[in-house]
């Protein structure tokens, strides 16, 4: 019995010893973790302090003040016009300039189709633009409204302005607005829809850049004037893609660059003859009528003179 009791006491003592040792080890681990957390906090604080110091130094350093702002990609607009729209100030820190706001100002201008703004370190701002290209202009009283391929008004000029973008005159459509950035035609306008349908193939064939005149006054007879020498009468919008591509092929292969002609494609076949636009035809008819009236007047004068001579002879 004494031996059993002794063993139990020894076992209890060992268990107590192990328990105390585990407890001490647990305390040491917790203490070590607290030390590591304190170290990490100190490191993070020092890192943030250093970063803040660097940021403050950079923002105040004259080395990073904007010294130049320039633009690339413009052709119709001047660099000064683009910089005026962007409103980027020189002398301020390059990091304090909000490029998104500058981009927003550029995008709000109807003459600019695409734009990007970049920092060129250490002290320059580069603006890249792609100008909206006018596909035609419309006369609206004393104003010329230049529109893009989506029908948006991108520029408003007068006939007295010396520098005008190269674009054909669009006739037969009534403009409902003359405000840059707005649509020139009413929603659902049949003539505008025909125009937008023709523009892709006109651009693809290269005809658009050389047109002087587009008439959609009569949708059963779409008319184009090419380089003021080839007048096209294309009939309705049906099969317009095929007609325009075929006409371009005929121009390239069969008509010299100096020849003037009328291209009548209102039927199933293309007729090429003497150039005579409706305006020219009207002028010719007026001239013929005036000539006939003059001849008739001359004949009347001559007959009157003959009658007088006969009376005198009697």
HELIX and SHEET records of a PDB file:
HELIX    1   1 UNK A    2  UNK A   60  1                                  59    
HELIX    2   2 UNK A   62  UNK A   64  5                                   3    
HELIX    3   3 UNK A   79  UNK A   86  1                                   8    
HELIX    4   4 UNK A   99  UNK A  107  1                                   9    
HELIX    5   5 UNK A  190  UNK A  205  1                                  16    
HELIX    6   6 UNK A  208  UNK A  210  5                                   3    
HELIX    7   7 UNK A  240  UNK A  254  1                                  15    
HELIX    8   8 UNK A  278  UNK A  313  1                                  36    
SHEET    1   A 3 UNK A  68  UNK A  72  0                                        
SHEET    2   A 3 UNK A 124  UNK A 131  1                                        
SHEET    3   A 3 UNK A 112  UNK A 120 -1                                        
SHEET    1   B 9 UNK A 153  UNK A 158  0                                        
SHEET    2   B 9 UNK A 143  UNK A 147 -1                                        
SHEET    3   B 9 UNK A 136  UNK A 140 -1                                        
SHEET    4   B 9 UNK A 168  UNK A 171  1                                        
SHEET    5   B 9 UNK A 211  UNK A 215  1                                        
SHEET    6   B 9 UNK A 223  UNK A 226 -1                                        
SHEET    7   B 9 UNK A 230  UNK A 233 -1                                        
SHEET    8   B 9 UNK A 261  UNK A 264  1                                        
SHEET    9   B 9 UNK A 271  UNK A 273 -1                                        
END                                                                             
